[in-house]
Amino acid sequence: MTSRKAAIFDLDGTLLDSMGVWDQVDIDFLAKRGIAVPDDYMAKVAPMQFRQIAEYTIARFGLKDTPEALMDEWDEMARVAYATTVEAKPGALDYLRDLKARGVRLAVATSLPPHLREPALRHVGMFDLFDAIVSVDDANDVGKDRPDVYLLAAARLGVEPCDCTVFEDLLVAVRSARSAGMRVWAMHDDSSDADWATICDEADGVLFDFHDAPRDL
């Protein structure tokens, strides 16, 4: 009897062409306050946690908002964008349907909370294709620099890590999933440009869209 194969997908920048959502949130948020986004702002906040970004933004621009108020405003702006404007990466929907038809188990492993990921997945017609949807919140709040979220996804699918292929766009995630004994295909996204050469060296394969995704997992 052959092992059951599984595919585990990141959302932002991998299945969803959504990384620009947060850039636009920053632009629109500051524009409402009459502030142009400084050239270094997005690079500065990229590695920060959500609350850190709020605190940094308040301090940098001298805003009177509380961190909670900022996070709520950003969250609502992002919720609308994820539910109405985010699109799937080219070929993603057909690829998922093809894997599903061939009996491959499908999961999402994401950092996005439910109120963002579910509207986005419904908007692009993918929500009902997945057998499991897990986030870093479900994996003891451990980020993707450790493989907990991928191992949890495999467990919920009822498959061994060695039978999983992970699709990710960030170098830290590629390394983490591979450390769990999973194969990893890397999706190119603008957010990963700086690390792309290293990603190409370390991933099992690379993609620019899902038309070139592996059919044999």
N, C-alpha and C positions, 0 to 999 in steps of 0.2 A: 504494500500500500504506500503510495507516495505521500509526502508531507503536503499539508495545505499551505499554499503560498499566500503572502499578504503584502500589501503596499500601504505605506504610511506617508501621509502628505502634510507638509506645512501649508499654511494658508497665505499669509502676507508675503508677496514676492515670489511665491511658488505656484500655487493653484490660482491665486488671485493677483491681478495686476493692480495692487492696492497701496504700494508703498508711497505713492504720491499723495494719498489721502491726508496723511499727517503733515506733509509739507504744506498742503493747501489749508489745513486747519490753522497752522501757524501763521500763514500769510493773512488769512481772513480775520483771525483773532486779533492780531496786532494792528491790522488796517482799521478795525472798528475803533481802535484807540489812537488812531492817527500816527502809527509807528510803522515805518518800513522795516522789513526783516533785514538785520545786519548780515553781511556776507558770511560771518563765522558762526552765526547762531545755530543753524541746523547741525553743523558738525560738532559743536559744543554739547548739544543736548542728546545727540544720537545714542551714546552709551549709557545715559542716565535712566533711572527708574522714573515712573510717571510722577510721583510726588516730588522727587528731586528736580525734575524739569519745572514743575510749578513754582517751587521755592526759588530756583535760579532765575526764572522769568520775572517774578515779582521783584527780586533784588536788582536785577540788571536794569529793568525799565522803571523802577520806582512805582510800581502799581499798588493801588490800595486794596486790591482783591485779596481774599484769603486763599491759601493753597487749595482748600476744598472747593471754593467757588470756581477757581480756574479749572480744576479737574472736571467738575460737573459740566462746565461750559464746553470744554474740549470734547468730553464724552458725548454730549448731545450732538455737537457738530459732526463728530465721527460716525455716530449712529445713523444719522440721516444719509451721510455719504455711502456708508457700507450697505445700506438698505436700498439705495436708489441709483448710484452711479458707478460703483465698483464693477469691473468686468473680469471674466475668467481669462487666464492666459490662453493664447491661441492653441486650439486642439485639446484643451484640458477636458472638456465635457465628453467629447467623443472617446477619449482615451479611458476615462473612468467607466463609461458604459461598456467599452470593449473588455476591460478587465473584469468587470462585474459579470458579464455574459459568460466569461470563461471560468467563473468560479473562484476568482481571486478575492480574498477578504480585504476590505478597504477600511482605513481609519484616517482620521485627522489628528494630528498632534500640533497644537498651536499655543501661542501665548495670548491669543485674543479671548476676552471673556464672552460668555454666552450671548449677551445683549448686542454684541457686534458680529460674532461669527455666524449665528443662526440666520439673521436677516440677510447677510451677505450670501450665504450658501443657498438660501431660498431664492434670492434675487437672480443668481446665475444658474439655477436649476439643478444644483448638486446635492441638496440636503438629504434627499431620500436614498442616495446611492451608498451612503456610508453605513458600515456595520457598527462603528464605534467613533465617538468624537471625544477626545480628551484634551485637557489643557494643562499648562504647568501648575495651575491652581489645584488640579486634581492630584498632582504628583508632589504633594507636600511643599508647594510653592518653590520647587527647585527649578531654576532656569535651564535653558537648553545647553548650557556649558557642561551639564551632566546628563546622562542618558535616561534618567528616571521616567520622563514623559514617553519616550519611545518604548521602554520596557513595559510601562503600564498599558500602552496601546496594544502591544503584542499579547499581553496577558488577557486583555478584554476580547481580543480576536480569537484567543485560544490557539495561538501559534508560537513556535519557538523563535527566538531572535534571529537565528541563522536562516530562517525561512522568510524573513522580512526584507523588503527593499524600501528604503526611505528616500523621499524627494524633498530636498531642502535648498535654500538659496544662500545661507550664511556659513562662513568658514567654521565658526565655533560649533554650529549645529552639525555640519558634515563630520567633524572630528568626533563629536560626542556620540552620534549614531553609529559610527564605525567602531568606536570603542566598545559598543555593546554587541559586536559581532554581526551587525547588519550591513547589507550592501547599501551604498548611497549614490544616488544620481543627483547632481547639482543643477539647479535651474539658474540660468543667468538672470540677474536683475540689476538695475542701476545701483541699488544699495550695496551690491557685492563687487562693484568694479575694482575697488582698491585691492581686494584679495583674490581676484579672479585667477591669476596665474597660479597661486598656491592651491586654490580650490581645484583647478584642473589637474594638478599633480596628485592631490590626495583623494579625490572622489573616484568612484568606480566608473563613472561616466558623467558627461555634461550635456546640458540641453539649452537651446535658446527658445524653444517652444515644445509643445507636447506632440507635434507631428513626428518628431524624431525619438520619441520615448521608446524604451525597450518593450517589445511585445512578449519576450520570454523572460519571466522573472525567476 
